[in-house]
Amino acid sequence: MKNTKNHGEFRIRVINDQTSAGETDRIEESAVGTYRTEKGKFYIKYRVNEYLNMIRIDGGTVTVSRSGDIRSQMRYEAGKSTEFVYSTPYGDIQMKLHTSLVESNLDSEGGMVRLEYILDTGGDKYKNSMRIIIER
């Protein structure tokens, strides 16, 4: 028997403050999605426009997958650098993440995940502070 607890539908908000060249832009998305726990891991799934977003929180590792015309799978681990491919209809772009902070405070009622990282697009670097908020 799987150790799964489906917590039902939740409001999922992702707020990302991205800084480059001294200027900060806020990128926000909000949707109703599902939130569940399985074997100590937390899973969030939501759709914004034509993109399906899936987030897995496993201790100090957060994996964010996006599917649709634009696809990516990003892995955040504090103190580590990871690489991923950002696939678009016009071609693939190799990128790197340099993660400095992964914090999560989740339970059956929701909570928040915080990520701080540098996104390196192969020449341009963007400092990011992201919050993923799960609430009823």
Buried (B, 14 or more C-beta within 10 A) or exposed (E): EEEEEEBEEBBBBBBBBBBBEEEEEEEEBEBEBBBBBEEEBBBBBBBBEEBBBBBBBEEBBBBBBBBEEEBBBBBBBBEBEBEBEBBEEEEEEEBBBBBBEBEBEBEEEBBBBBBBBBBBEEEEBBBBBBBBBBEE
